[in-house]
Amino acid sequence: MSRTFDMIIEKDSDGFYISTVPALQGCHTQAKSLDELLVRTKEVIELCLEVEKTSYEVKEFIGMQRLTVSV
């Protein structure tokens, strides 16, 4: 059975790419390249689903927006 998940990709100040899968609590990983990140994200999704053994919340991806706040 195939399942589709949305992931958020960010890049930190050290140059690592970080992925987060919002539908699975605590499901995130990092890698030095985008190709490696995709492989690791698939692995961590499989691990999260295996450990959880519960249903996950399917959310509809709407989009991303950048917001500037003065601090």
C-alpha positions in Angstrom: 0.0 0.0 0.0 1.3 3.4 -0.9 0.7 6.5 1.1 1.5 10.1 0.2 2.8 12.6 2.8 3.6 16.3 2.5 7.0 17.4 3.8 8.5 20.7 4.7 12.1 21.3 3.7 14.3 24.0 5.4 18.0 24.7 5.4 19.9 25.6 8.6 22.8 27.9 9.1 25.3 24.9 8.9 24.0 24.0 5.4 22.0 20.9 6.5 18.6 20.3 4.9 15.9 19.5 7.4 12.6 17.8 6.5 9.5 17.7 8.7 6.4 15.6 8.0 3.5 17.5 9.6 1.0 14.5 9.5 3.3 12.4 11.7 4.2 13.9 15.1 8.0 14.0 15.7 8.7 12.9 12.1 11.8 14.8 11.0 15.3 14.3 9.8 18.3 16.1 8.3 20.9 15.5 5.6 23.7 17.4 3.8 22.1 17.0 0.3 18.5 17.0 -1.0 18.9 13.5 -2.5 20.0 12.1 0.8 17.3 14.0 2.6 14.6 12.3 0.5 16.0 8.9 1.2 16.2 9.6 5.0 12.7 11.1 5.0 11.2 8.0 3.5 13.1 5.9 6.1 11.9 8.0 9.0 8.3 7.9 7.7 8.4 4.2 7.6 9.9 4.1 11.1 7.2 6.5 12.5 4.4 4.4 11.0 5.9 1.2 12.3 6.4 2.5 15.9 3.1 4.4 16.0 0.9 1.5 14.8 -1.9 4.0 14.9 -3.7 6.1 12.4 -2.3 9.5 11.4 -4.1 12.7 10.6 -4.5 13.4 7.0 -4.2 17.1 6.4 -4.7 19.0 3.2 -1.6 21.0 2.2 -2.6 24.6 1.5 0.7 26.3 1.1 3.6 28.2 2.7 3.9 31.9 3.5 6.7 33.9 4.9 5.8 36.5 7.6 8.1 39.2 8.9 7.7 40.3 12.5 9.5 43.2 14.2 11.2 42.1 17.4 
